[in-house]
Amino acid sequence: MVSVFCPGGNDAGVAIEFYCEHTVSKSRVFALVKRPGYMPSLVAVLTCIDPLLAHRVAASLGEAATSGRGPTVLAESGRIAAELADAPAASYRQAIDRAYAAAWPVPGTSGIRWDDLHNSYGYPYSEDQPITPGGRDAVIRTPHEGDLTSLPGMVVRVETTLDLQIHDPERLLAAARADGWEPDQELDDTDPHDLLGASMWLADQIPTIPGADMIHASSAGENLSNESIGRTDTVGADALEDNLPDFAALFHVNDNDDADWQLTPRTADALHSALSILADEAYDDIEEHGDDPVQPDGHWMVFHRLPRLSWRQDAHWRRQLARAADDLANDLEAGEWPIPRCNAEELCLHLALADAVGCAEMRDESPRSEHLPRHDDDDDWDLCSEMLFQDHDVLLLNQPWADGIEDPDDDANKAAGIRDLRPNNWFETFNNVEPRDPKRGYRR
């Protein structure tokens, strides 16, 4: 049972990080103490004459603060205390007790409140406007909205997956509270103290990276405990597959024989894989070839499969095509049918339906196949082609006899009532569907 507490009262904080200062004659150890509402501040721990020993003191205090009482940490703290002189040894024993307890006393009158810092800059406070001068410069230098391709220099995305086993809930909650976290007010029995929220809060403390501006940050968390899902998940890189959407929950099927065709969980899984792979391969093509015209024998993965009239489009156009595949995959992740909203999405879906046969075979060989219910409508790609499209006009672009039909002024185009199928119009939203969010950006 986790006892929720506020360590040490109102005038206590939590110290997790410890640092050394060295001079010619001595070394000092400091604790970086955090508490709600205040800026982190350094508090002196001890002074000794051995710089290497000072580093061992700082390291052991950090391990005690994050790991708690373990046999190895206890043994090292005993050796350090024996090597220190009497006065610093006493200070060290007091400090390590505070690290174990996740409670670091701070005088009530010391420290600077975050609100006071904000007010000192003289800028009006708002939730969406940075307070510090450097933060405001970053917004001017690197706008957080719009097309990533408009930004100068390289834009990178760093992705990290963390699987955390919480061995000391009280210590985790104390550290998160000291850093300003507050638990969710709507909790269930599987996580009554919001350990997931506290873990995400601490994991989201993204450092400032020199020479780079943060454009966007997001995170998602999942409870993998026994009470939540039976803990069938794997650890590490193998967990990436287990992080796929739960299509069994997203796409409920009716077993009534008289029911209309349904997009089943197994079909959605295979189609999602095909769209995601298509998007990844399109981005790979762009990274390798950039603006180069497509060549039939030029080692392309996606863009050589498109109609020839698109083969000379630039990298920006191609990124929009890759995003179109991602948009359809995201529809499936949201539990929605992947109904194309523009010509590019229609072409991506046609390609994905062709690839879905192989993705279904890989799905059936995967452990996740056991968790996807079977249905008579599974993997009926012909019916997918019939039900998910408004028409198949875009496929005319692959027909040699239909050369020029993409132009709305073409006689055949007019006779058939075909819309503008020129490549620069492929991303224009159809008139009878909702447009995508223009600020959604690109995955790569």
N, C-alpha and C positions, 0 to 999 in steps of 0.2 A: 504494500500500500504506500503510495506516495503522499507524504505530508507536504502541503503547499505552504511555503514560508517566505518571509522577507528577511534575509539574513542580517542579523546585527542591528535591526532597527533602522530608523530614518537616517542616522549618521554613519551608516556602514555601506561599503561598496564591495565590489568583487574585483580581485586582481588575478589576471590570467597571464599577462605578459610581464617579463622582468628584464631589466637592462643594466648594463655596466657602464661606468664612467672611469677612465683610467688617466692618472697623472703619473709623473715620474716617481712620486713617493708613495702613492696609495691608489686604491681602487674602491669605488663605491657601487653599491647595488641599489636599484630603485624598482619599485612596483608601479605599474601603470594601472591605476584604480579607476573603475567605472562605477557610476551610480546613476539612477534615473534622474533626468532633468539637468545633469551637470556634464560639462566637458570632461573627458578623461584627464587625469592629472597624475604627475609623478609623486610618489611618496618614498622617502628614504627608508631603506631597510637596514643596511649595515655598512661599515667601512673596514677594509682589511688591507694588508700590504702585498698580498700575493694576487696578481691579476688573473692567473689561471684558476686559482681557487674561487675568485669572485665569479668567474664564468660558470664554474660548477655550481655555485650557490644559486645563480640566476636560473640555470637549467633545471636544477632539482626543484626549485620553487614552482617553476612553470609546469613541471610534470606532476607535482603534488596538486596543483590547482586544477589541472585538467583530468588527471587519472584517479585522484584520491589515494587512499592508503593501499599500496600494494607491496608485496615483500621486497621487490627490487628497489622501489623508491624508498622504502623504509631503511634498507641496508645502506643505500648511498647517502641518505640524510644523516645516518649515524656516523659514517666515515667522515663526512664534511664537518660535522659538529666537533669531532675529535681533533681535527686538524686546525680548526680556528682557535684563536686566542679566546680567553674567557668571556670578555665583553661582547665581541661579535658573535661568539657561539650562543650566548644567551639571546641576542637579537635574532639570530637565525632560527633557534627553536621556537621563539614566539612567532616569527614570520611563517614558518612551515605549519604551525598549528592554525594560523589564520588562513593559509592556503587550503588546508584540509577542510576547514569549516566553511569555506566560501563566504567569509565575512571579514572585511578589512575595515577597521575603524577609521573614520575620517572626521576631523573636527567640524562641527556644524557650520562654522562661519567660513570655512575654507572652500576654495573652488569657485568656478565661474559657471553660471547657468547658461544653457544654450540660448535662452531668450535674451540674456544680457549681451551675448556675443552678437546675435542677429541685430539688435538695436544699435550696437556700437558702429556698425558699418554705415548706418544712415540710409539704408534702402528700405522701402516699404516691403513688409513681409507678405509673401503669398505662397501657397502650396506648390505652385508650378514654376516658381522663379527662383533660381539659385541665389543664395545670400552672399557668398564670398565673392570677392573680385575675380578670382581665378575661375570660379564657376560661371560667372556672367560672361567672361571672355570666351569660355568654352562654348556657350550657347551661340554667341555671335560667330565664332570660328566654325563650328560644326552644328548646324541646325539639326534638331532631332526629328523633324518631319520631312516627308518627301522621298524622292528617289535616291537610293544609295549611290547610283551611278553618277549623280551630280556632284558628289563630294570629291575634292582633290585628294590625290595620294591613294594609298592602299587602305581598303576596308576589310577587316578580318572578323571572324566569329570564332569564339572559343567555347567549346561545350565540355562540360564536366558532369559525370554521374557519380553521386555519393550514395553508398549503402551504409547506414549508420546503425550499429547495435548499441542501444542506450543502456549502459551498465550502471549509471548513477543518475537517476532522474532528478533528484533534488539539486545536484550540482549543475546540471544542464539548465534547469528552470531559473536558478539563481543567476547564472551568467547571462541568460537572455534578458531577465528583468533589469539587471544592472545596465544593460545596453539599450534599454528603452522599450523592450518588447512588452506587450500586454496580451494575455490569452484571449482566444476567440470566445465570444459569449455564448455561442451555440455549439455545444460539444455533445458527443455521444459516449456510450459506455466503453467503446473500444479505445478511446483516448480522452479520458475525462479531464486531464490537466493540460491538454494541447501540447504534448511533447513534440508532435510533428510540426506545429507552428513555431515552437521555440527553436527546433533544429533548423528549420528553414530560415528563420531570422538570423541566426548566427552564421549559417552557411552563406547567406546573401551579403555578408560584409565584404564587398568587393573592394580591393585596394585601388588606389590611384596608380595608374600605370604611366610612368614618365614618357612624355612625347606622344600620348594618345588621349583622345577625348572619348568618353563613354557615350555612345549613341543610344543604346537600348539595353535594358537588362530585364530578364524575366526568369521565373523559376516555377517548378511544379513539384509537389510532394505527394507521396503515397504511403499509406500504412501497410507494411508487409508482415505484420505480426500474425500469430496463430488465430487470434480472435477475429481478425479482419478478413483474411482470405484463405486461411488454411496453410499458409506459408509453403506454397509449391514453387515459389520463385527461386531462381538461381542467383548466384552472387557474381559481381564483377561484370566482365564483358558479356557473358551469357545473358545477363539481365536485360540487355538492350532489346532482345526479341520479346521478353516478357513485358516490356513497357509499351507494346503495341496496344491500340485501343481494344476495349472489350466489345467486340462486334456482337457477341451473343446478347449483351445487355442493350446495345444500341439499336439492333434490328430484330424486333420481335416478329415472329412468323405465326401465321394462322394455319393450323393443320387441317382445316376444313377443306374437303375435296372440291367444294364449289368456289373457293376463294380465288380471286384474281392472282396473276403472277406477282410474286413478291421478291424483293431484293433480300436474299437470305444472309445470315452471318458469314457463311463460308464464301459466298460470292463476294460479299463486301470485303472480306479479308484478302482474297486473291486480287481483286481489282485495286484495293488500296496499295498492295505491294507493287503491282504493275505501275501504277501512277507514281509512286514514290521513287521507284527505280528509274523510271523514265525521266523524272525531274533531275535526279542525281546525275544521270548520264548526260543529260542536256547541259548541266552546269560543267561537267567534265569536258564536254566538247568545247565549250566557250573558253575554259581555262587553257586548253591545248591549242585552239585554232583562232580564237579572238574574232576579228573581222574577216578572216580569210574566206574566199568563196568556197563553197562545198565542192569537193571532187569525189566522184563515185568510188575511187580507189584510195581515198585519203584518210582512211582509218577513223571515220566518223562513227558515232554510236547512235545518234538520233536524227540530226538535221538532214542527212542524206535520205531519210525515209519520208521527208516532207515533199510536197510537190516542187518540181524543179524551179518554178517561178519565184520560190523563196530562197534559193541557194546563194544569192548574193546579198542577203540582209546582213546588217552589222551586229556586233556583240550585244548592244543594248536591245535590239529587237529580239535577239535570241534569248536574252535573260527574261524577257516578258513571256516568251513561249515556255521556258522552264517553269516560271511562276504559274502559268496556266495549269500545268500538270499538278503542281502543289495545291492550287486552289481546289481542284476536284478531289484530291486526296483529303484535304481539310474538310470538305463537305462530308465525306464518309466518316471522318473522326468525330464530327458533330452529330452523327446519326441521321444525316440527310442523304437523299439520292444525289448522285453526282450529275446533275442536269447542266449541260454546257450553257454558258451565258454569252459566248462569243465564238467566232470562227476558230480561233486558236484552241479553245477548250474542246470544240468538236473534234479537231484533228488529234489532239492529245488523247481524247477518250477512244477514238478509233484505234490509235496505236496501242493504247493500254489494253483494249479488248483483245487485240491480236496477241499480246504478251501474257494475258491473264491465264491462258492454258498452261503455260510453263510454271507460272506462279502458283496455280492450284496444285500442280504436282509437287512443288516444293512444300506447300502448306501441308499436304497430306503426309509428307515424310517428317514433319516437324512435331514436337511434343504438344504444341498449342492446338493441333488438330483435334485432340481428344476433348478439348473444352468447347468446341464449336459444334452445335447441334446439326444434324443432317436433315435435309429436306429435299423433296422431289424437284424443287426449283433451283437447286444448287448448280452453279456453273453452266447455266444456260446462256451462253454468250450471244446466240442469235436473238433471243428475246431481250437481252440487255440492249442490243443494238436497236431493236424495234422500240423499246419502251423509254430509253433515256434520251433520245434525240427528237427534235422537232421535225427534222428532215435530214437527208443525206446529200444535199446539194454540194457540200464542200468536197465530196469524193470525186466530183466531176473534174476537179483540178488535176487528177491523176490520169485522165483519159487523153490519149494523143489526139483523138478526133475533136476534142473540146477546146483546142488551143484558142485563147482569147476570150473564153467565156467568163473569165473573172471580171472583165470590164463591164460595168453596168450599162454602158452605151453599146455593147455588143448585141447584135440582133438576136442571137440564140439566148443570151441572158435575158433580154426583154421578153422574148416569147415565152420563156419558162417562168418568168417572174422571179428570177434569182437575184439576190442582193449582191452588193459589192464584195467580191471575193479577192480583191487585190491584197497582197500581204500587209500593206500599211493599214488596212482596215480590219485585219483579223482580230484585233483586241478591242474593237468597238462593241459595246454591250448591245445585245438584241433589244428591241423596243418593248418586248413583252415579259422581261425578267428584271429583277432588282440588280443594280450594278454592284460590283465588289467594292470594298472599302479602298479608296484611292491611296490611303496612307498605310496600307498593309506591308509595304516593303518587300524585300526579297530574302529567301532563306540563305542564299550564298551570294 
